[in-house]
């Protein structure tokens, strides 16, 4: 009887983990440049004295869906979208280099170029600082040009160039900050072949309809496991009652 209860309990526990991942994806269905999380599980026997008669589910690793989102035109000068593969280098909360596809850039009160989430964008070795400007342009290669305040319309000046990288996807991991990081903790090498589209943003690659369907399916799986646990309890009570009668 306890084998049945153990399996059902473990199934309910792992279903709750899957619900958490799916809920996180659904909550970011409209987040610019978001990459959906993937969770995989496998069955594992419980080894110990005697025969391994019990099996439980284990998370075999958390992955990322690298499928690109759709490019949505905005017409805003500081909005950029990467054509094809590649990443924008930013400074993560821990101060180390990280990577994102979110191109909703903005210039803060100190002149630092940041993403919409507040991460400083990295240029030629350091976060990009933008002097006061009347107009700003971001080229297809990531070059940032500005028209300084009070200058003629033809006096555009190059400020810096956004660092764009394209490391192998297998070498990248997603952190708790929702940014991508190199698995070896070393900064990725800049890739000059990556191009940008100005005035556009990449949408999240989460399919809201699929996520909602998965949410319903997972809820049903959880309910099924709970029912199995309830049946195990009823069978245990029935067995105990028969033993008392004997």
C-alpha atoms as an extended CHARMM CRD file, in Angstrom:
* protein
*
       246  EXT
         1         1  UNK       CA              0.0000000000        0.0000000000        0.0000000000  PROA      1               0.0000000000
         2         2  UNK       CA              2.7650000000        2.4280000000        0.8380000000  PROA      2               0.0000000000
         3         3  UNK       CA              4.2790000000        1.8920000000       -2.6350000000  PROA      3               0.0000000000
         4         4  UNK       CA              1.0920000000        3.2610000000       -4.2140000000  PROA      4               0.0000000000
         5         5  UNK       CA              1.0250000000        6.1870000000       -1.8210000000  PROA      5               0.0000000000
         6         6  UNK       CA              4.7130000000        6.9530000000       -2.3990000000  PROA      6               0.0000000000
         7         7  UNK       CA              4.3520000000        6.9900000000       -6.1880000000  PROA      7               0.0000000000
         8         8  UNK       CA              1.2500000000        9.1990000000       -6.0590000000  PROA      8               0.0000000000
         9         9  UNK       CA              2.8810000000       11.5860000000       -3.5940000000  PROA      9               0.0000000000
        10        10  UNK       CA              5.9660000000       11.9100000000       -5.7630000000  PROA      10              0.0000000000
        11        11  UNK       CA              3.8590000000       12.4130000000       -8.8840000000  PROA      11              0.0000000000
        12        12  UNK       CA              1.9420000000       15.2260000000       -7.2100000000  PROA      12              0.0000000000
        13        13  UNK       CA              5.1920000000       16.8530000000       -6.0740000000  PROA      13              0.0000000000
        14        14  UNK       CA              6.7480000000       16.7950000000       -9.5450000000  PROA      14              0.0000000000
        15        15  UNK       CA              3.5140000000       18.0500000000      -11.1160000000  PROA      15              0.0000000000
        16        16  UNK       CA              3.6410000000       21.0650000000       -8.8120000000  PROA      16              0.0000000000
        17        17  UNK       CA              7.1660000000       21.8210000000      -10.0550000000  PROA      17              0.0000000000
        18        18  UNK       CA              5.9840000000       21.5980000000      -13.6520000000  PROA      18              0.0000000000
        19        19  UNK       CA              3.0770000000       23.9330000000      -12.8010000000  PROA      19              0.0000000000
        20        20  UNK       CA              5.5430000000       26.4840000000      -11.4170000000  PROA      20              0.0000000000
        21        21  UNK       CA              7.5860000000       26.4450000000      -14.6510000000  PROA      21              0.0000000000
        22        22  UNK       CA              4.4830000000       26.6950000000      -16.8220000000  PROA      22              0.0000000000
        23        23  UNK       CA              3.0630000000       29.5350000000      -14.7120000000  PROA      23              0.0000000000
        24        24  UNK       CA              6.3590000000       31.4140000000      -15.0290000000  PROA      24              0.0000000000
        25        25  UNK       CA              6.2020000000       31.0710000000      -18.8110000000  PROA      25              0.0000000000
        26        26  UNK       CA              2.5770000000       32.1770000000      -18.9370000000  PROA      26              0.0000000000
        27        27  UNK       CA              3.3270000000       35.2190000000      -16.7840000000  PROA      27              0.0000000000
        28        28  UNK       CA              6.0110000000       36.2570000000      -19.3040000000  PROA      28              0.0000000000
        29        29  UNK       CA              3.9680000000       35.6930000000      -22.4500000000  PROA      29              0.0000000000
        30        30  UNK       CA              4.1320000000       39.4410000000      -23.1650000000  PROA      30              0.0000000000
        31        31  UNK       CA              7.6740000000       40.0730000000      -21.8770000000  PROA      31              0.0000000000
        32        32  UNK       CA              9.9920000000       41.4200000000      -24.5800000000  PROA      32              0.0000000000
        33        33  UNK       CA             12.5930000000       38.8830000000      -25.7290000000  PROA      33              0.0000000000
        34        34  UNK       CA             11.6180000000       36.2690000000      -23.1120000000  PROA      34              0.0000000000
        35        35  UNK       CA             12.7140000000       32.6680000000      -23.6950000000  PROA      35              0.0000000000
        36        36  UNK       CA             10.4200000000       29.9640000000      -22.3210000000  PROA      36              0.0000000000
        37        37  UNK       CA             11.7500000000       27.5850000000      -19.6750000000  PROA      37              0.0000000000
        38        38  UNK       CA             11.6550000000       23.8360000000      -20.2630000000  PROA      38              0.0000000000
        39        39  UNK       CA             11.5820000000       21.2010000000      -17.5310000000  PROA      39              0.0000000000
        40        40  UNK       CA             12.2330000000       17.4990000000      -18.1230000000  PROA      40              0.0000000000
        41        41  UNK       CA             11.7640000000       14.5650000000      -15.7850000000  PROA      41              0.0000000000
        42        42  UNK       CA             12.7620000000       10.9330000000      -15.6730000000  PROA      42              0.0000000000
        43        43  UNK       CA             11.9070000000        7.9330000000      -13.5120000000  PROA      43              0.0000000000
        44        44  UNK       CA             14.5240000000        6.7850000000      -11.0350000000  PROA      44              0.0000000000
        45        45  UNK       CA             14.4100000000        3.6080000000       -8.8740000000  PROA      45              0.0000000000
        46        46  UNK       CA             14.8910000000        4.0640000000       -5.1330000000  PROA      46              0.0000000000
        47        47  UNK       CA             18.0260000000        2.0830000000       -4.3660000000  PROA      47              0.0000000000
        48        48  UNK       CA             18.7730000000        0.6950000000       -0.9280000000  PROA      48              0.0000000000
        49        49  UNK       CA             18.6940000000       -2.5570000000        1.0370000000  PROA      49              0.0000000000
        50        50  UNK       CA             16.7580000000       -5.1450000000       -0.9220000000  PROA      50              0.0000000000
        51        51  UNK       CA             15.1030000000       -4.8730000000       -4.3110000000  PROA      51              0.0000000000
        52        52  UNK       CA             14.5150000000       -1.3900000000       -5.8050000000  PROA      52              0.0000000000
        53        53  UNK       CA             10.7340000000       -1.7180000000       -5.8180000000  PROA      53              0.0000000000
        54        54  UNK       CA              9.9200000000        1.9940000000       -5.6780000000  PROA      54              0.0000000000
        55        55  UNK       CA             10.3220000000        4.5330000000       -8.4540000000  PROA      55              0.0000000000
        56        56  UNK       CA             10.1850000000        8.2880000000       -8.1860000000  PROA      56              0.0000000000
        57        57  UNK       CA             10.4150000000       11.1680000000      -10.6310000000  PROA      57              0.0000000000
        58        58  UNK       CA             13.4260000000       13.4490000000      -10.7620000000  PROA      58              0.0000000000
        59        59  UNK       CA             14.1130000000       16.6590000000      -12.6320000000  PROA      59              0.0000000000
        60        60  UNK       CA             16.8270000000       15.8590000000      -15.1710000000  PROA      60              0.0000000000
        61        61  UNK       CA             17.6400000000       19.4760000000      -15.8920000000  PROA      61              0.0000000000
        62        62  UNK       CA             16.1490000000       22.8260000000      -16.7370000000  PROA      62              0.0000000000
        63        63  UNK       CA             16.3900000000       23.9060000000      -20.3440000000  PROA      63              0.0000000000
        64        64  UNK       CA             15.4620000000       26.8820000000      -22.4690000000  PROA      64              0.0000000000
        65        65  UNK       CA             13.3930000000       27.1240000000      -25.6230000000  PROA      65              0.0000000000
        66        66  UNK       CA             15.6390000000       29.0800000000      -28.0030000000  PROA      66              0.0000000000
        67        67  UNK       CA             12.9430000000       29.4960000000      -30.6590000000  PROA      67              0.0000000000
        68        68  UNK       CA             12.9420000000       33.1860000000      -31.6650000000  PROA      68              0.0000000000
        69        69  UNK       CA              9.9150000000       35.3590000000      -31.0570000000  PROA      69              0.0000000000
        70        70  UNK       CA              8.2770000000       37.5760000000      -33.6600000000  PROA      70              0.0000000000
        71        71  UNK       CA              9.6720000000       41.0100000000      -34.5350000000  PROA      71              0.0000000000
        72        72  UNK       CA              7.1290000000       43.7400000000      -33.8390000000  PROA      72              0.0000000000
        73        73  UNK       CA              7.6260000000       47.1790000000      -35.3630000000  PROA      73              0.0000000000
        74        74  UNK       CA              7.4590000000       50.0960000000      -32.9240000000  PROA      74              0.0000000000
        75        75  UNK       CA              9.1500000000       52.9590000000      -34.7860000000  PROA      75              0.0000000000
        76        76  UNK       CA             10.9860000000       53.9610000000      -31.5900000000  PROA      76              0.0000000000
        77        77  UNK       CA             14.6470000000       54.9250000000      -32.0940000000  PROA      77              0.0000000000
        78        78  UNK       CA             15.8830000000       52.9760000000      -29.0420000000  PROA      78              0.0000000000
        79        79  UNK       CA             14.0020000000       49.7620000000      -29.7950000000  PROA      79              0.0000000000
        80        80  UNK       CA             16.1020000000       47.0680000000      -31.4770000000  PROA      80              0.0000000000
        81        81  UNK       CA             15.5350000000       43.4800000000      -32.5440000000  PROA      81              0.0000000000
        82        82  UNK       CA             18.2200000000       40.9490000000      -33.4920000000  PROA      82              0.0000000000
        83        83  UNK       CA             17.9700000000       39.4050000000      -36.9440000000  PROA      83              0.0000000000
        84        84  UNK       CA             18.3360000000       35.6450000000      -36.5800000000  PROA      84              0.0000000000
        85        85  UNK       CA             20.5200000000       34.2650000000      -33.8180000000  PROA      85              0.0000000000
        86        86  UNK       CA             22.5160000000       36.3330000000      -31.3580000000  PROA      86              0.0000000000
        87        87  UNK       CA             22.3480000000       38.1310000000      -28.0290000000  PROA      87              0.0000000000
        88        88  UNK       CA             22.7790000000       41.6110000000      -26.5950000000  PROA      88              0.0000000000
        89        89  UNK       CA             25.4880000000       41.7830000000      -23.9170000000  PROA      89              0.0000000000
        90        90  UNK       CA             24.4050000000       43.4360000000      -20.6630000000  PROA      90              0.0000000000
        91        91  UNK       CA             25.7000000000       43.7430000000      -17.1340000000  PROA      91              0.0000000000
        92        92  UNK       CA             23.8360000000       41.3880000000      -14.8220000000  PROA      92              0.0000000000
        93        93  UNK       CA             22.8000000000       42.1330000000      -11.2270000000  PROA      93              0.0000000000
        94        94  UNK       CA             25.9870000000       40.4110000000      -10.0280000000  PROA      94              0.0000000000
        95        95  UNK       CA             28.1610000000       42.7120000000      -12.1410000000  PROA      95              0.0000000000
        96        96  UNK       CA             29.1480000000       40.0100000000      -14.6070000000  PROA      96              0.0000000000
        97        97  UNK       CA             28.3580000000       39.9370000000      -18.3050000000  PROA      97              0.0000000000
        98        98  UNK       CA             25.0360000000       38.3640000000      -19.2460000000  PROA      98              0.0000000000
        99        99  UNK       CA             22.9100000000       38.1830000000      -22.3930000000  PROA      99              0.0000000000
       100       100  UNK       CA             19.3850000000       39.0570000000      -23.4350000000  PROA      100             0.0000000000
       101       101  UNK       CA             17.1780000000       39.4070000000      -26.5020000000  PROA      101             0.0000000000
       102       102  UNK       CA             15.1950000000       42.2680000000      -24.9620000000  PROA      102             0.0000000000
       103       103  UNK       CA             15.9520000000       45.3410000000      -27.0670000000  PROA      103             0.0000000000
       104       104  UNK       CA             13.6740000000       47.8430000000      -25.3180000000  PROA      104             0.0000000000
       105       105  UNK       CA             16.5200000000       50.2430000000      -24.5530000000  PROA      105             0.0000000000
       106       106  UNK       CA             16.4080000000       53.5200000000      -22.6810000000  PROA      106             0.0000000000
       107       107  UNK       CA             18.8380000000       56.1660000000      -21.4400000000  PROA      107             0.0000000000
       108       108  UNK       CA             18.6360000000       56.8280000000      -17.6950000000  PROA      108             0.0000000000
       109       109  UNK       CA             19.1760000000       60.1240000000      -15.8720000000  PROA      109             0.0000000000
       110       110  UNK       CA             22.9300000000       59.4360000000      -15.6380000000  PROA      110             0.0000000000
       111       111  UNK       CA             23.2420000000       58.8000000000      -19.3700000000  PROA      111             0.0000000000
       112       112  UNK       CA             23.6610000000       55.0100000000      -19.0950000000  PROA      112             0.0000000000
       113       113  UNK       CA             22.0420000000       52.8880000000      -21.8030000000  PROA      113             0.0000000000
       114       114  UNK       CA             19.8750000000       50.2400000000      -20.1410000000  PROA      114             0.0000000000
       115       115  UNK       CA             17.3310000000       47.6030000000      -21.1340000000  PROA      115             0.0000000000
       116       116  UNK       CA             13.7250000000       47.9490000000      -20.0640000000  PROA      116             0.0000000000
       117       117  UNK       CA             14.5380000000       45.6900000000      -17.1000000000  PROA      117             0.0000000000
       118       118  UNK       CA             17.2820000000       48.1020000000      -16.0030000000  PROA      118             0.0000000000
       119       119  UNK       CA             20.3710000000       46.1260000000      -17.0680000000  PROA      119             0.0000000000
       120       120  UNK       CA             23.2420000000       48.3170000000      -18.4130000000  PROA      120             0.0000000000
       121       121  UNK       CA             24.0680000000       47.5380000000      -22.0450000000  PROA      121             0.0000000000
       122       122  UNK       CA             27.7160000000       46.6760000000      -22.6780000000  PROA      122             0.0000000000
       123       123  UNK       CA             29.6860000000       48.2700000000      -25.4970000000  PROA      123             0.0000000000
       124       124  UNK       CA             33.4230000000       48.1920000000      -26.0630000000  PROA      124             0.0000000000
       125       125  UNK       CA             34.3440000000       46.5550000000      -22.7700000000  PROA      125             0.0000000000
       126       126  UNK       CA             32.1210000000       48.5510000000      -20.4290000000  PROA      126             0.0000000000
       127       127  UNK       CA             28.5390000000       49.8080000000      -20.0060000000  PROA      127             0.0000000000
       128       128  UNK       CA             27.5830000000       52.3540000000      -22.6430000000  PROA      128             0.0000000000
       129       129  UNK       CA             27.2660000000       55.9930000000      -21.5380000000  PROA      129             0.0000000000
       130       130  UNK       CA             25.3650000000       58.3710000000      -23.8300000000  PROA      130             0.0000000000
       131       131  UNK       CA             26.1480000000       62.1380000000      -23.7740000000  PROA      131             0.0000000000
       132       132  UNK       CA             23.1950000000       64.5780000000      -23.9590000000  PROA      132             0.0000000000
       133       133  UNK       CA             21.6540000000       64.3270000000      -27.4260000000  PROA      133             0.0000000000
       134       134  UNK       CA             18.9010000000       65.6510000000      -29.6200000000  PROA      134             0.0000000000
       135       135  UNK       CA             18.7260000000       62.5510000000      -31.7980000000  PROA      135             0.0000000000
       136       136  UNK       CA             20.0110000000       58.9930000000      -31.5120000000  PROA      136             0.0000000000
       137       137  UNK       CA             20.4250000000       56.2580000000      -34.1110000000  PROA      137             0.0000000000
       138       138  UNK       CA             21.4060000000       52.5900000000      -33.7500000000  PROA      138             0.0000000000
       139       139  UNK       CA             22.8930000000       51.0410000000      -36.8670000000  PROA      139             0.0000000000
       140       140  UNK       CA             22.4090000000       47.5100000000      -38.1300000000  PROA      140             0.0000000000
       141       141  UNK       CA             25.8160000000       46.5430000000      -36.6870000000  PROA      141             0.0000000000
       142       142  UNK       CA             24.9800000000       47.9620000000      -33.2410000000  PROA      142             0.0000000000
       143       143  UNK       CA             26.8350000000       51.2560000000      -33.7050000000  PROA      143             0.0000000000
       144       144  UNK       CA             25.2690000000       54.0770000000      -31.6890000000  PROA      144             0.0000000000
       145       145  UNK       CA             25.3660000000       57.5710000000      -33.1990000000  PROA      145             0.0000000000
       146       146  UNK       CA             23.9710000000       60.7350000000      -31.6610000000  PROA      146             0.0000000000
       147       147  UNK       CA             23.3530000000       64.3320000000      -32.6410000000  PROA      147             0.0000000000
       148       148  UNK       CA             24.7940000000       66.2900000000      -29.7010000000  PROA      148             0.0000000000
       149       149  UNK       CA             22.7260000000       69.0640000000      -28.2000000000  PROA      149             0.0000000000
       150       150  UNK       CA             23.1340000000       72.3210000000      -30.1130000000  PROA      150             0.0000000000
       151       151  UNK       CA             24.9460000000       70.7650000000      -33.0900000000  PROA      151             0.0000000000
       152       152  UNK       CA             24.0340000000       70.9210000000      -36.7630000000  PROA      152             0.0000000000
       153       153  UNK       CA             21.7990000000       68.1780000000      -38.1510000000  PROA      153             0.0000000000
       154       154  UNK       CA             24.7310000000       66.6880000000      -40.0490000000  PROA      154             0.0000000000
       155       155  UNK       CA             27.0550000000       66.5090000000      -37.0430000000  PROA      155             0.0000000000
       156       156  UNK       CA             26.3150000000       62.9410000000      -36.0190000000  PROA      156             0.0000000000
       157       157  UNK       CA             28.9200000000       61.3960000000      -33.7160000000  PROA      157             0.0000000000
       158       158  UNK       CA             29.6070000000       57.7240000000      -33.0240000000  PROA      158             0.0000000000
       159       159  UNK       CA             29.4120000000       57.0300000000      -29.2790000000  PROA      159             0.0000000000
       160       160  UNK       CA             29.9560000000       53.2890000000      -28.9740000000  PROA      160             0.0000000000
       161       161  UNK       CA             28.8930000000       49.9400000000      -30.3930000000  PROA      161             0.0000000000
       162       162  UNK       CA             26.6120000000       47.4560000000      -28.6610000000  PROA      162             0.0000000000
       163       163  UNK       CA             28.3630000000       44.1580000000      -27.9890000000  PROA      163             0.0000000000
       164       164  UNK       CA             26.5240000000       41.3970000000      -29.8600000000  PROA      164             0.0000000000
       165       165  UNK       CA             27.4450000000       37.7520000000      -29.3270000000  PROA      165             0.0000000000
       166       166  UNK       CA             26.3890000000       34.3840000000      -30.7010000000  PROA      166             0.0000000000
       167       167  UNK       CA             27.8910000000       31.5810000000      -28.5720000000  PROA      167             0.0000000000
       168       168  UNK       CA             26.7000000000       27.9670000000      -28.9680000000  PROA      168             0.0000000000
       169       169  UNK       CA             23.3420000000       27.5380000000      -27.2690000000  PROA      169             0.0000000000
       170       170  UNK       CA             24.6150000000       24.4500000000      -25.4500000000  PROA      170             0.0000000000
       171       171  UNK       CA             27.1690000000       26.6520000000      -23.6870000000  PROA      171             0.0000000000
       172       172  UNK       CA             24.5170000000       28.9620000000      -22.2340000000  PROA      172             0.0000000000
       173       173  UNK       CA             22.3890000000       28.6320000000      -19.1170000000  PROA      173             0.0000000000
       174       174  UNK       CA             19.5000000000       30.7160000000      -17.8790000000  PROA      174             0.0000000000
       175       175  UNK       CA             19.9320000000       32.3520000000      -14.4930000000  PROA      175             0.0000000000
       176       176  UNK       CA             17.3670000000       33.2340000000      -11.8490000000  PROA      176             0.0000000000
       177       177  UNK       CA             17.5630000000       36.8160000000      -13.1780000000  PROA      177             0.0000000000
       178       178  UNK       CA             16.0170000000       35.5730000000      -16.4780000000  PROA      178             0.0000000000
       179       179  UNK       CA             19.2560000000       36.4950000000      -18.2780000000  PROA      179             0.0000000000
       180       180  UNK       CA             21.4040000000       34.0390000000      -20.1860000000  PROA      180             0.0000000000
       181       181  UNK       CA             24.9020000000       33.3200000000      -18.8890000000  PROA      181             0.0000000000
       182       182  UNK       CA             27.8850000000       31.3970000000      -20.1760000000  PROA      182             0.0000000000
       183       183  UNK       CA             28.2220000000       28.0170000000      -18.4650000000  PROA      183             0.0000000000
       184       184  UNK       CA             31.9810000000       28.5090000000      -18.1050000000  PROA      184             0.0000000000
       185       185  UNK       CA             31.5250000000       31.9880000000      -16.5520000000  PROA      185             0.0000000000
       186       186  UNK       CA             33.7110000000       33.5420000000      -19.2600000000  PROA      186             0.0000000000
       187       187  UNK       CA             32.4630000000       36.4650000000      -21.4110000000  PROA      187             0.0000000000
       188       188  UNK       CA             31.4090000000       35.4740000000      -24.9100000000  PROA      188             0.0000000000
       189       189  UNK       CA             33.3480000000       36.7970000000      -27.9060000000  PROA      189             0.0000000000
       190       190  UNK       CA             31.7320000000       39.6170000000      -29.8870000000  PROA      190             0.0000000000
       191       191  UNK       CA             30.3570000000       38.5750000000      -33.2680000000  PROA      191             0.0000000000
       192       192  UNK       CA             30.5000000000       41.2350000000      -35.9820000000  PROA      192             0.0000000000
       193       193  UNK       CA             28.1990000000       39.2530000000      -38.3090000000  PROA      193             0.0000000000
       194       194  UNK       CA             25.0970000000       39.8040000000      -36.1570000000  PROA      194             0.0000000000
       195       195  UNK       CA             22.7360000000       42.4990000000      -37.4260000000  PROA      195             0.0000000000
       196       196  UNK       CA             19.9890000000       44.5070000000      -35.7720000000  PROA      196             0.0000000000
       197       197  UNK       CA             16.6710000000       45.8980000000      -36.8810000000  PROA      197             0.0000000000
       198       198  UNK       CA             16.0030000000       49.3350000000      -35.4280000000  PROA      198             0.0000000000
       199       199  UNK       CA             12.5060000000       50.4220000000      -34.4760000000  PROA      199             0.0000000000
       200       200  UNK       CA             11.3580000000       46.8980000000      -33.6340000000  PROA      200             0.0000000000
       201       201  UNK       CA             11.1550000000       44.5700000000      -30.6380000000  PROA      201             0.0000000000
       202       202  UNK       CA             11.1960000000       40.7930000000      -30.3720000000  PROA      202             0.0000000000
       203       203  UNK       CA              8.1970000000       39.3410000000      -28.6170000000  PROA      203             0.0000000000
       204       204  UNK       CA              8.2550000000       36.5100000000      -26.0940000000  PROA      204             0.0000000000
       205       205  UNK       CA              8.3960000000       33.0340000000      -27.6450000000  PROA      205             0.0000000000
       206       206  UNK       CA              5.7810000000       31.7470000000      -25.1840000000  PROA      206             0.0000000000
       207       207  UNK       CA              2.5890000000       30.5540000000      -26.8660000000  PROA      207             0.0000000000
       208       208  UNK       CA             -0.0890000000       31.7060000000      -24.4400000000  PROA      208             0.0000000000
       209       209  UNK       CA             -2.6760000000       29.2140000000      -25.7420000000  PROA      209             0.0000000000
       210       210  UNK       CA             -0.3200000000       26.2460000000      -25.3880000000  PROA      210             0.0000000000
       211       211  UNK       CA              0.6600000000       27.4290000000      -21.9090000000  PROA      211             0.0000000000
       212       212  UNK       CA             -3.0040000000       27.6590000000      -20.8690000000  PROA      212             0.0000000000
       213       213  UNK       CA             -3.7000000000       24.1530000000      -22.1940000000  PROA      213             0.0000000000
       214       214  UNK       CA             -0.6640000000       22.8230000000      -20.3100000000  PROA      214             0.0000000000
       215       215  UNK       CA             -1.9040000000       24.5620000000      -17.1720000000  PROA      215             0.0000000000
       216       216  UNK       CA             -5.2160000000       22.7270000000      -17.4180000000  PROA      216             0.0000000000
       217       217  UNK       CA             -3.5300000000       19.3900000000      -18.1400000000  PROA      217             0.0000000000
       218       218  UNK       CA             -1.1660000000       19.7550000000      -15.2020000000  PROA      218             0.0000000000
       219       219  UNK       CA             -4.0500000000       20.6380000000      -12.9060000000  PROA      219             0.0000000000
       220       220  UNK       CA             -5.8120000000       17.4380000000      -13.9860000000  PROA      220             0.0000000000
       221       221  UNK       CA             -2.6520000000       15.3850000000      -13.4450000000  PROA      221             0.0000000000
       222       222  UNK       CA             -2.2880000000       16.8100000000       -9.9560000000  PROA      222             0.0000000000
       223       223  UNK       CA             -5.9310000000       16.0670000000       -9.1730000000  PROA      223             0.0000000000
       224       224  UNK       CA             -5.4660000000       12.4920000000      -10.4030000000  PROA      224             0.0000000000
       225       225  UNK       CA             -2.4700000000       11.9630000000       -8.1070000000  PROA      225             0.0000000000
       226       226  UNK       CA             -4.4240000000       13.3190000000       -5.1410000000  PROA      226             0.0000000000
       227       227  UNK       CA             -7.2690000000       10.9100000000       -5.9130000000  PROA      227             0.0000000000
       228       228  UNK       CA             -4.8010000000        8.0110000000       -6.0140000000  PROA      228             0.0000000000
       229       229  UNK       CA             -3.5300000000        9.0600000000       -2.5970000000  PROA      229             0.0000000000
       230       230  UNK       CA             -7.0970000000        9.1790000000       -1.2850000000  PROA      230             0.0000000000
       231       231  UNK       CA             -7.7880000000        5.7100000000       -2.7200000000  PROA      231             0.0000000000
       232       232  UNK       CA             -4.6350000000        4.3940000000       -1.0660000000  PROA      232             0.0000000000
       233       233  UNK       CA             -5.8980000000        5.7050000000        2.2610000000  PROA      233             0.0000000000
       234       234  UNK       CA             -9.3030000000        4.0880000000        1.7560000000  PROA      234             0.0000000000
       235       235  UNK       CA             -7.6970000000        0.7660000000        0.8210000000  PROA      235             0.0000000000
       236       236  UNK       CA             -5.5090000000        0.9640000000        3.9000000000  PROA      236             0.0000000000
       237       237  UNK       CA             -8.5140000000        1.5400000000        6.1280000000  PROA      237             0.0000000000
       238       238  UNK       CA            -10.3810000000       -1.3430000000        4.4750000000  PROA      238             0.0000000000
       239       239  UNK       CA             -7.3890000000       -3.6690000000        4.9460000000  PROA      239             0.0000000000
       240       240  UNK       CA             -7.0590000000       -2.6770000000        8.5810000000  PROA      240             0.0000000000
       241       241  UNK       CA            -10.7650000000       -3.3400000000        9.1220000000  PROA      241             0.0000000000
       242       242  UNK       CA            -10.4710000000       -6.8230000000        7.5720000000  PROA      242             0.0000000000
       243       243  UNK       CA             -7.5180000000       -7.6080000000        9.7880000000  PROA      243             0.0000000000
       244       244  UNK       CA             -9.4840000000       -6.6660000000       12.8880000000  PROA      244             0.0000000000
       245       245  UNK       CA            -12.3720000000       -8.9090000000       11.7950000000  PROA      245             0.0000000000
       246       246  UNK       CA             -9.9860000000      -11.8390000000       11.4140000000  PROA      246             0.0000000000
